[in-house]
Amino acid sequence: MDVPYDIPLHVAMLSHLLIAWDRKRWLTDPLKVRLPAFVCSCASWMAGLVIALPYPIYTTYLDLENHY
């Protein structure tokens, strides 16, 4: 997979995790202040970028045309 396709995948997973964590937090203590959606959105995008950007460093492409 390429990096441009991985970033939205990680952002979606992190967004679902943040939603689940926020709901659990709200159910255990309803009087606690909830996190703003903008903060959660920015945090999930930044974390998705940080997770997906090292992929090209460890990816090697093998030119099979030289072997055949």
PDB file with SEQRES, HELIX, SHEET and CRYST1 records, atoms N, CA, C and O in Angstrom:
SEQRES   1 A   68  MET ASP VAL PRO TYR ASP ILE PRO LEU HIS VAL ALA MET          
SEQRES   2 A   68  LEU SER HIS LEU LEU ILE ALA TRP ASP ARG LYS ARG TRP          
SEQRES   3 A   68  LEU THR ASP PRO LEU LYS VAL ARG LEU PRO ALA PHE VAL          
SEQRES   4 A   68  CYS SER CYS ALA SER TRP MET ALA GLY LEU VAL ILE ALA          
SEQRES   5 A   68  LEU PRO TYR PRO ILE TYR THR THR TYR LEU ASP LEU GLU          
SEQRES   6 A   68  ASN HIS TYR                                                  
HELIX    1 AA1 VAL A    3  THR A   28  1                                  26    
HELIX    2 AA2 ALA A   37  ALA A   52  1                                  16    
HELIX    3 AA3 TYR A   55  TYR A   58  1                                   4    
HELIX    4 AA4 LEU A   64  ASN A   66  5                                   3    
CRYST1    1.000    1.000    1.000  90.00  90.00  90.00 P 1           1          
ATOM      1  N   MET A   1       0.835  -1.180   0.000  1.00  0.00           N  
ATOM      2  CA  MET A   1       0.000   0.000   0.000  1.00  0.00           C  
ATOM      3  C   MET A   1       0.884   1.249   0.000  1.00  0.00           C  
ATOM      4  O   MET A   1       1.989   1.239   0.542  1.00  0.00           O  
ATOM      5  N   ASP A   2       0.404   2.277  -0.589  1.00  0.00           N  
ATOM      6  CA  ASP A   2       1.143   3.527  -0.636  1.00  0.00           C  
ATOM      7  C   ASP A   2       0.726   4.434   0.500  1.00  0.00           C  
ATOM      8  O   ASP A   2      -0.340   4.264   1.092  1.00  0.00           O  
ATOM      9  N   VAL A   3       1.568   5.387   0.792  1.00  0.00           N  
ATOM     10  CA  VAL A   3       1.322   6.299   1.917  1.00  0.00           C  
ATOM     11  C   VAL A   3       0.037   7.110   1.748  1.00  0.00           C  
ATOM     12  O   VAL A   3      -0.703   7.238   2.723  1.00  0.00           O  
ATOM     13  N   PRO A   4      -0.277   7.669   0.567  1.00  0.00           N  
ATOM     14  CA  PRO A   4      -1.515   8.459   0.484  1.00  0.00           C  
ATOM     15  C   PRO A   4      -2.779   7.658   0.815  1.00  0.00           C  
ATOM     16  O   PRO A   4      -3.780   8.230   1.246  1.00  0.00           O  
ATOM     17  N   TYR A   5      -2.734   6.340   0.617  1.00  0.00           N  
ATOM     18  CA  TYR A   5      -3.904   5.518   0.931  1.00  0.00           C  
ATOM     19  C   TYR A   5      -3.897   5.079   2.389  1.00  0.00           C  
ATOM     20  O   TYR A   5      -4.944   4.740   2.939  1.00  0.00           O  
ATOM     21  N   ASP A   6      -2.737   5.083   3.011  1.00  0.00           N  
ATOM     22  CA  ASP A   6      -2.637   4.642   4.400  1.00  0.00           C  
ATOM     23  C   ASP A   6      -3.073   5.699   5.396  1.00  0.00           C  
ATOM     24  O   ASP A   6      -3.609   5.362   6.452  1.00  0.00           O  
ATOM     25  N   ILE A   7      -2.858   6.954   5.088  1.00  0.00           N  
ATOM     26  CA  ILE A   7      -3.169   8.016   6.040  1.00  0.00           C  
ATOM     27  C   ILE A   7      -4.666   8.056   6.382  1.00  0.00           C  
ATOM     28  O   ILE A   7      -5.001   8.074   7.567  1.00  0.00           O  
ATOM     29  N   PRO A   8      -5.578   8.069   5.401  1.00  0.00           N  
ATOM     30  CA  PRO A   8      -7.012   8.059   5.779  1.00  0.00           C  
ATOM     31  C   PRO A   8      -7.432   6.789   6.510  1.00  0.00           C  
ATOM     32  O   PRO A   8      -8.340   6.824   7.340  1.00  0.00           O  
ATOM     33  N   LEU A   9      -6.783   5.675   6.210  1.00  0.00           N  
ATOM     34  CA  LEU A   9      -7.084   4.432   6.917  1.00  0.00           C  
ATOM     35  C   LEU A   9      -6.740   4.558   8.398  1.00  0.00           C  
ATOM     36  O   LEU A   9      -7.538   4.185   9.258  1.00  0.00           O  
ATOM     37  N   HIS A  10      -5.560   5.080   8.691  1.00  0.00           N  
ATOM     38  CA  HIS A  10      -5.158   5.268  10.085  1.00  0.00           C  
ATOM     39  C   HIS A  10      -6.021   6.323  10.769  1.00  0.00           C  
ATOM     40  O   HIS A  10      -6.359   6.178  11.944  1.00  0.00           O  
ATOM     41  N   VAL A  11      -6.375   7.368  10.058  1.00  0.00           N  
ATOM     42  CA  VAL A  11      -7.221   8.414  10.642  1.00  0.00           C  
ATOM     43  C   VAL A  11      -8.596   7.852  10.983  1.00  0.00           C  
ATOM     44  O   VAL A  11      -9.151   8.176  12.033  1.00  0.00           O  
ATOM     45  N   ALA A  12      -9.142   7.030  10.123  1.00  0.00           N  
ATOM     46  CA  ALA A  12     -10.454   6.437  10.402  1.00  0.00           C  
ATOM     47  C   ALA A  12     -10.395   5.527  11.626  1.00  0.00           C  
ATOM     48  O   ALA A  12     -11.278   5.569  12.482  1.00  0.00           O  
ATOM     49  N   MET A  13      -9.345   4.700  11.704  1.00  0.00           N  
ATOM     50  CA  MET A  13      -9.218   3.820  12.873  1.00  0.00           C  
ATOM     51  C   MET A  13      -9.043   4.623  14.154  1.00  0.00           C  
ATOM     52  O   MET A  13      -9.667   4.316  15.170  1.00  0.00           O  
ATOM     53  N   LEU A  14      -8.199   5.650  14.113  1.00  0.00           N  
ATOM     54  CA  LEU A  14      -7.988   6.472  15.300  1.00  0.00           C  
ATOM     55  C   LEU A  14      -9.242   7.253  15.676  1.00  0.00           C  
ATOM     56  O   LEU A  14      -9.513   7.456  16.859  1.00  0.00           O  
ATOM     57  N   SER A  15     -10.005   7.691  14.687  1.00  0.00           N  
ATOM     58  CA  SER A  15     -11.255   8.395  14.985  1.00  0.00           C  
ATOM     59  C   SER A  15     -12.249   7.480  15.683  1.00  0.00           C  
ATOM     60  O   SER A  15     -12.917   7.890  16.633  1.00  0.00           O  
ATOM     61  N   HIS A  16     -12.346   6.250  15.217  1.00  0.00           N  
ATOM     62  CA  HIS A  16     -13.240   5.288  15.866  1.00  0.00           C  
ATOM     63  C   HIS A  16     -12.778   4.993  17.292  1.00  0.00           C  
ATOM     64  O   HIS A  16     -13.601   4.874  18.200  1.00  0.00           O  
ATOM     65  N   LEU A  17     -11.473   4.875  17.487  1.00  0.00           N  
ATOM     66  CA  LEU A  17     -10.955   4.658  18.833  1.00  0.00           C  
ATOM     67  C   LEU A  17     -11.239   5.849  19.748  1.00  0.00           C  
ATOM     68  O   LEU A  17     -11.606   5.667  20.909  1.00  0.00           O  
ATOM     69  N   LEU A  18     -11.069   7.059  19.231  1.00  0.00           N  
ATOM     70  CA  LEU A  18     -11.352   8.246  20.040  1.00  0.00           C  
ATOM     71  C   LEU A  18     -12.833   8.356  20.388  1.00  0.00           C  
ATOM     72  O   LEU A  18     -13.185   8.747  21.501  1.00  0.00           O  
ATOM     73  N   ILE A  19     -13.691   8.015  19.447  1.00  0.00           N  
ATOM     74  CA  ILE A  19     -15.136   8.055  19.719  1.00  0.00           C  
ATOM     75  C   ILE A  19     -15.498   7.044  20.801  1.00  0.00           C  
ATOM     76  O   ILE A  19     -16.248   7.355  21.727  1.00  0.00           O  
ATOM     77  N   ALA A  20     -14.960   5.828  20.679  1.00  0.00           N  
ATOM     78  CA  ALA A  20     -15.246   4.794  21.675  1.00  0.00           C  
ATOM     79  C   ALA A  20     -14.701   5.187  23.038  1.00  0.00           C  
ATOM     80  O   ALA A  20     -15.369   4.999  24.055  1.00  0.00           O  
ATOM     81  N   TRP A  21     -13.484   5.734  23.062  1.00  0.00           N  
ATOM     82  CA  TRP A  21     -12.885   6.154  24.331  1.00  0.00           C  
ATOM     83  C   TRP A  21     -13.684   7.288  24.960  1.00  0.00           C  
ATOM     84  O   TRP A  21     -13.883   7.301  26.175  1.00  0.00           O  
ATOM     85  N   ASP A  22     -14.143   8.235  24.155  1.00  0.00           N  
ATOM     86  CA  ASP A  22     -14.919   9.356  24.668  1.00  0.00           C  
ATOM     87  C   ASP A  22     -16.257   8.882  25.224  1.00  0.00           C  
ATOM     88  O   ASP A  22     -16.699   9.367  26.265  1.00  0.00           O  
ATOM     89  N   ARG A  23     -16.900   7.951  24.550  1.00  0.00           N  
ATOM     90  CA  ARG A  23     -18.180   7.429  25.049  1.00  0.00           C  
ATOM     91  C   ARG A  23     -17.998   6.660  26.344  1.00  0.00           C  
ATOM     92  O   ARG A  23     -18.806   6.789  27.264  1.00  0.00           O  
ATOM     93  N   LYS A  24     -16.938   5.855  26.421  1.00  0.00           N  
ATOM     94  CA  LYS A  24     -16.668   5.115  27.653  1.00  0.00           C  
ATOM     95  C   LYS A  24     -16.377   6.077  28.804  1.00  0.00           C  
ATOM     96  O   LYS A  24     -16.848   5.884  29.924  1.00  0.00           O  
ATOM     97  N   ARG A  25     -15.602   7.104  28.511  1.00  0.00           N  
ATOM     98  CA  ARG A  25     -15.264   8.111  29.512  1.00  0.00           C  
ATOM     99  C   ARG A  25     -16.515   8.845  29.993  1.00  0.00           C  
ATOM    100  O   ARG A  25     -16.662   9.124  31.183  1.00  0.00           O  
ATOM    101  N   TRP A  26     -17.412   9.153  29.060  1.00  0.00           N  
ATOM    102  CA  TRP A  26     -18.639   9.850  29.415  1.00  0.00           C  
ATOM    103  C   TRP A  26     -19.585   8.957  30.230  1.00  0.00           C  
ATOM    104  O   TRP A  26     -20.275   9.432  31.131  1.00  0.00           O  
ATOM    105  N   LEU A  27     -19.607   7.655  29.899  1.00  0.00           N  
ATOM    106  CA  LEU A  27     -20.489   6.743  30.642  1.00  0.00           C  
ATOM    107  C   LEU A  27     -19.992   6.508  32.062  1.00  0.00           C  
ATOM    108  O   LEU A  27     -20.795   6.361  32.984  1.00  0.00           O  
ATOM    109  N   THR A  28     -18.669   6.471  32.247  1.00  0.00           N  
ATOM    110  CA  THR A  28     -18.157   6.239  33.592  1.00  0.00           C  
ATOM    111  C   THR A  28     -18.255   7.480  34.469  1.00  0.00           C  
ATOM    112  O   THR A  28     -18.472   7.366  35.675  1.00  0.00           O  
ATOM    113  N   ASP A  29     -18.099   8.667  33.878  1.00  0.00           N  
ATOM    114  CA  ASP A  29     -18.197   9.912  34.650  1.00  0.00           C  
ATOM    115  C   ASP A  29     -18.890  10.976  33.797  1.00  0.00           C  
ATOM    116  O   ASP A  29     -18.217  11.727  33.092  1.00  0.00           O  
ATOM    117  N   PRO A  30     -20.227  11.053  33.850  1.00  0.00           N  
ATOM    118  CA  PRO A  30     -20.970  11.963  32.971  1.00  0.00           C  
ATOM    119  C   PRO A  30     -20.707  13.448  33.219  1.00  0.00           C  
ATOM    120  O   PRO A  30     -20.983  14.266  32.342  1.00  0.00           O  
ATOM    121  N   LEU A  31     -20.187  13.814  34.374  1.00  0.00           N  
ATOM    122  CA  LEU A  31     -19.963  15.223  34.668  1.00  0.00           C  
ATOM    123  C   LEU A  31     -18.614  15.728  34.156  1.00  0.00           C  
ATOM    124  O   LEU A  31     -18.344  16.928  34.208  1.00  0.00           O  
ATOM    125  N   LYS A  32     -17.777  14.835  33.669  1.00  0.00           N  
ATOM    126  CA  LYS A  32     -16.479  15.238  33.150  1.00  0.00           C  
ATOM    127  C   LYS A  32     -16.655  15.977  31.826  1.00  0.00           C  
ATOM    128  O   LYS A  32     -17.530  15.640  31.027  1.00  0.00           O  
ATOM    129  N   VAL A  33     -15.825  16.974  31.606  1.00  0.00           N  
ATOM    130  CA  VAL A  33     -15.898  17.763  30.380  1.00  0.00           C  
ATOM    131  C   VAL A  33     -15.417  16.913  29.206  1.00  0.00           C  
ATOM    132  O   VAL A  33     -14.384  16.249  29.291  1.00  0.00           O  
ATOM    133  N   ARG A  34     -16.171  16.943  28.119  1.00  0.00           N  
ATOM    134  CA  ARG A  34     -15.809  16.169  26.931  1.00  0.00           C  
ATOM    135  C   ARG A  34     -14.780  16.928  26.106  1.00  0.00           C  
ATOM    136  O   ARG A  34     -14.710  18.156  26.147  1.00  0.00           O  
ATOM    137  N   LEU A  35     -13.990  16.176  25.360  1.00  0.00           N  
ATOM    138  CA  LEU A  35     -12.994  16.792  24.493  1.00  0.00           C  
ATOM    139  C   LEU A  35     -13.677  17.409  23.279  1.00  0.00           C  
ATOM    140  O   LEU A  35     -14.619  16.830  22.739  1.00  0.00           O  
ATOM    141  N   PRO A  36     -13.212  18.580  22.847  1.00  0.00           N  
ATOM    142  CA  PRO A  36     -13.807  19.198  21.649  1.00  0.00           C  
ATOM    143  C   PRO A  36     -13.532  18.357  20.402  1.00  0.00           C  
ATOM    144  O   PRO A  36     -12.484  17.722  20.282  1.00  0.00           O  
ATOM    145  N   ALA A  37     -14.477  18.368  19.494  1.00  0.00           N  
ATOM    146  CA  ALA A  37     -14.349  17.569  18.266  1.00  0.00           C  
ATOM    147  C   ALA A  37     -13.170  18.039  17.418  1.00  0.00           C  
ATOM    148  O   ALA A  37     -12.509  17.228  16.769  1.00  0.00           O  
ATOM    149  N   PHE A  38     -12.908  19.339  17.421  1.00  0.00           N  
ATOM    150  CA  PHE A  38     -11.788  19.868  16.638  1.00  0.00           C  
ATOM    151  C   PHE A  38     -10.460  19.317  17.154  1.00  0.00           C  
ATOM    152  O   PHE A  38      -9.573  18.993  16.364  1.00  0.00           O  
ATOM    153  N   VAL A  39     -10.324  19.212  18.451  1.00  0.00           N  
ATOM    154  CA  VAL A  39      -9.094  18.683  19.040  1.00  0.00           C  
ATOM    155  C   VAL A  39      -8.932  17.206  18.684  1.00  0.00           C  
ATOM    156  O   VAL A  39      -7.837  16.770  18.330  1.00  0.00           O  
ATOM    157  N   CYS A  40     -10.008  16.443  18.775  1.00  0.00           N  
ATOM    158  CA  CYS A  40      -9.949  15.022  18.422  1.00  0.00           C  
ATOM    159  C   CYS A  40      -9.637  14.830  16.943  1.00  0.00           C  
ATOM    160  O   CYS A  40      -8.867  13.943  16.578  1.00  0.00           O  
ATOM    161  N   SER A  41     -10.232  15.658  16.096  1.00  0.00           N  
ATOM    162  CA  SER A  41      -9.993  15.558  14.668  1.00  0.00           C  
ATOM    163  C   SER A  41      -8.541  15.876  14.324  1.00  0.00           C  
ATOM    164  O   SER A  41      -7.901  15.143  13.571  1.00  0.00           O  
ATOM    165  N   CYS A  42      -8.034  16.957  14.873  1.00  0.00           N  
ATOM    166  CA  CYS A  42      -6.635  17.334  14.611  1.00  0.00           C  
ATOM    167  C   CYS A  42      -5.668  16.283  15.162  1.00  0.00           C  
ATOM    168  O   CYS A  42      -4.669  15.954  14.522  1.00  0.00           O  
ATOM    169  N   ALA A  43      -5.970  15.766  16.339  1.00  0.00           N  
ATOM    170  CA  ALA A  43      -5.098  14.750  16.935  1.00  0.00           C  
ATOM    171  C   ALA A  43      -5.083  13.474  16.100  1.00  0.00           C  
ATOM    172  O   ALA A  43      -4.028  12.866  15.922  1.00  0.00           O  
ATOM    173  N   SER A  44      -6.243  13.062  15.587  1.00  0.00           N  
ATOM    174  CA  SER A  44      -6.269  11.836  14.786  1.00  0.00           C  
ATOM    175  C   SER A  44      -5.552  12.025  13.454  1.00  0.00           C  
ATOM    176  O   SER A  44      -4.894  11.098  12.981  1.00  0.00           O  
ATOM    177  N   TRP A  45      -5.661  13.205  12.835  1.00  0.00           N  
ATOM    178  CA  TRP A  45      -4.938  13.448  11.582  1.00  0.00           C  
ATOM    179  C   TRP A  45      -3.433  13.520  11.803  1.00  0.00           C  
ATOM    180  O   TRP A  45      -2.658  12.983  11.012  1.00  0.00           O  
ATOM    181  N   MET A  46      -3.025  14.181  12.872  1.00  0.00           N  
ATOM    182  CA  MET A  46      -1.588  14.258  13.156  1.00  0.00           C  
ATOM    183  C   MET A  46      -1.017  12.883  13.488  1.00  0.00           C  
ATOM    184  O   MET A  46       0.076  12.541  13.035  1.00  0.00           O  
ATOM    185  N   ALA A  47      -1.740  12.100  14.270  1.00  0.00           N  
ATOM    186  CA  ALA A  47      -1.270  10.752  14.606  1.00  0.00           C  
ATOM    187  C   ALA A  47      -1.256   9.863  13.364  1.00  0.00           C  
ATOM    188  O   ALA A  47      -0.346   9.050  13.198  1.00  0.00           O  
ATOM    189  N   GLY A  48      -2.252  10.007  12.493  1.00  0.00           N  
ATOM    190  CA  GLY A  48      -2.261   9.238  11.241  1.00  0.00           C  
ATOM    191  C   GLY A  48      -1.077   9.564  10.351  1.00  0.00           C  
ATOM    192  O   GLY A  48      -0.493   8.674   9.731  1.00  0.00           O  
ATOM    193  N   LEU A  49      -0.721  10.848  10.288  1.00  0.00           N  
ATOM    194  CA  LEU A  49       0.462  11.250   9.516  1.00  0.00           C  
ATOM    195  C   LEU A  49       1.738  10.678  10.118  1.00  0.00           C  
ATOM    196  O   LEU A  49       2.600  10.171   9.400  1.00  0.00           O  
ATOM    197  N   VAL A  50       1.851  10.761  11.430  1.00  0.00           N  
ATOM    198  CA  VAL A  50       3.059  10.271  12.102  1.00  0.00           C  
ATOM    199  C   VAL A  50       3.202   8.761  11.924  1.00  0.00           C  
ATOM    200  O   VAL A  50       4.315   8.259  11.768  1.00  0.00           O  
ATOM    201  N   ILE A  51       2.095   8.042  11.946  1.00  0.00           N  
ATOM    202  CA  ILE A  51       2.157   6.587  11.790  1.00  0.00           C  
ATOM    203  C   ILE A  51       2.495   6.199  10.355  1.00  0.00           C  
ATOM    204  O   ILE A  51       3.276   5.272  10.140  1.00  0.00           O  
ATOM    205  N   ALA A  52       1.924   6.887   9.370  1.00  0.00           N  
ATOM    206  CA  ALA A  52       2.053   6.461   7.977  1.00  0.00           C  
ATOM    207  C   ALA A  52       3.287   7.001   7.265  1.00  0.00           C  
ATOM    208  O   ALA A  52       3.716   6.405   6.277  1.00  0.00           O  
ATOM    209  N   LEU A  53       3.866   8.085   7.716  1.00  0.00           N  
ATOM    210  CA  LEU A  53       4.991   8.664   6.984  1.00  0.00           C  
ATOM    211  C   LEU A  53       6.271   7.834   6.991  1.00  0.00           C  
ATOM    212  O   LEU A  53       7.009   7.907   6.009  1.00  0.00           O  
ATOM    213  N   PRO A  54       6.590   7.053   8.017  1.00  0.00           N  
ATOM    214  CA  PRO A  54       7.819   6.242   7.934  1.00  0.00           C  
ATOM    215  C   PRO A  54       7.745   5.063   6.963  1.00  0.00           C  
ATOM    216  O   PRO A  54       8.771   4.429   6.714  1.00  0.00           O  
ATOM    217  N   TYR A  55       6.588   4.745   6.409  1.00  0.00           N  
ATOM    218  CA  TYR A  55       6.471   3.602   5.499  1.00  0.00           C  
ATOM    219  C   TYR A  55       7.437   3.659   4.323  1.00  0.00           C  
ATOM    220  O   TYR A  55       8.071   2.645   4.032  1.00  0.00           O  
ATOM    221  N   PRO A  56       7.586   4.794   3.625  1.00  0.00           N  
ATOM    222  CA  PRO A  56       8.500   4.811   2.476  1.00  0.00           C  
ATOM    223  C   PRO A  56       9.960   4.587   2.860  1.00  0.00           C  
ATOM    224  O   PRO A  56      10.750   4.139   2.029  1.00  0.00           O  
ATOM    225  N   ILE A  57      10.327   4.886   4.084  1.00  0.00           N  
ATOM    226  CA  ILE A  57      11.707   4.676   4.511  1.00  0.00           C  
ATOM    227  C   ILE A  57      12.046   3.185   4.500  1.00  0.00           C  
ATOM    228  O   ILE A  57      13.145   2.797   4.105  1.00  0.00           O  
ATOM    229  N   TYR A  58      11.114   2.367   4.928  1.00  0.00           N  
ATOM    230  CA  TYR A  58      11.356   0.937   5.047  1.00  0.00           C  
ATOM    231  C   TYR A  58      10.882   0.136   3.849  1.00  0.00           C  
ATOM    232  O   TYR A  58      10.974  -1.091   3.855  1.00  0.00           O  
ATOM    233  N   THR A  59      10.380   0.800   2.826  1.00  0.00           N  
ATOM    234  CA  THR A  59       9.896   0.113   1.637  1.00  0.00           C  
ATOM    235  C   THR A  59      10.994   0.074   0.584  1.00  0.00           C  
ATOM    236  O   THR A  59      11.586   1.101   0.252  1.00  0.00           O  
ATOM    237  N   THR A  60      11.255  -1.099   0.072  1.00  0.00           N  
ATOM    238  CA  THR A  60      12.215  -1.236  -1.023  1.00  0.00           C  
ATOM    239  C   THR A  60      11.490  -1.814  -2.230  1.00  0.00           C  
ATOM    240  O   THR A  60      10.677  -2.729  -2.105  1.00  0.00           O  
ATOM    241  N   TYR A  61      11.795  -1.267  -3.389  1.00  0.00           N  
ATOM    242  CA  TYR A  61      11.183  -1.740  -4.618  1.00  0.00           C  
ATOM    243  C   TYR A  61      12.222  -2.525  -5.399  1.00  0.00           C  
ATOM    244  O   TYR A  61      13.360  -2.089  -5.573  1.00  0.00           O  
ATOM    245  N   LEU A  62      11.814  -3.664  -5.852  1.00  0.00           N  
ATOM    246  CA  LEU A  62      12.693  -4.546  -6.594  1.00  0.00           C  
ATOM    247  C   LEU A  62      12.286  -4.507  -8.066  1.00  0.00           C  
ATOM    248  O   LEU A  62      11.131  -4.761  -8.408  1.00  0.00           O  
ATOM    249  N   ASP A  63      13.233  -4.189  -8.917  1.00  0.00           N  
ATOM    250  CA  ASP A  63      12.975  -4.130 -10.344  1.00  0.00           C  
ATOM    251  C   ASP A  63      13.102  -5.554 -10.905  1.00  0.00           C  
ATOM    252  O   ASP A  63      14.209  -6.071 -11.050  1.00  0.00           O  
ATOM    253  N   LEU A  64      11.976  -6.173 -11.213  1.00  0.00           N  
ATOM    254  CA  LEU A  64      11.977  -7.558 -11.673  1.00  0.00           C  
ATOM    255  C   LEU A  64      12.374  -7.672 -13.144  1.00  0.00           C  
ATOM    256  O   LEU A  64      12.637  -8.771 -13.633  1.00  0.00           O  
ATOM    257  N   GLU A  65      12.418  -6.570 -13.832  1.00  0.00           N  
ATOM    258  CA  GLU A  65      12.780  -6.614 -15.245  1.00  0.00           C  
ATOM    259  C   GLU A  65      14.243  -7.055 -15.444  1.00  0.00           C  
ATOM    260  O   GLU A  65      14.574  -7.678 -16.453  1.00  0.00           O  
ATOM    261  N   ASN A  66      15.096  -6.732 -14.495  1.00  0.00           N  
ATOM    262  CA  ASN A  66      16.490  -7.138 -14.578  1.00  0.00           C  
ATOM    263  C   ASN A  66      16.684  -8.630 -14.315  1.00  0.00           C  
ATOM    264  O   ASN A  66      17.690  -9.204 -14.731  1.00  0.00           O  
ATOM    265  N   HIS A  67      15.752  -9.248 -13.645  1.00  0.00           N  
ATOM    266  CA  HIS A  67      15.882 -10.655 -13.288  1.00  0.00           C  
ATOM    267  C   HIS A  67      15.305 -11.603 -14.343  1.00  0.00           C  
ATOM    268  O   HIS A  67      15.573 -12.804 -14.302  1.00  0.00           O  
ATOM    269  N   TYR A  68      14.534 -11.088 -15.269  1.00  0.00           N  
ATOM    270  CA  TYR A  68      13.916 -11.961 -16.257  1.00  0.00           C  
ATOM    271  C   TYR A  68      14.465 -11.685 -17.638  1.00  0.00           C  
ATOM    272  O   TYR A  68      14.057 -12.330 -18.605  1.00  0.00           O  
TER     273      TYR A  68                                                      
END                                                                             
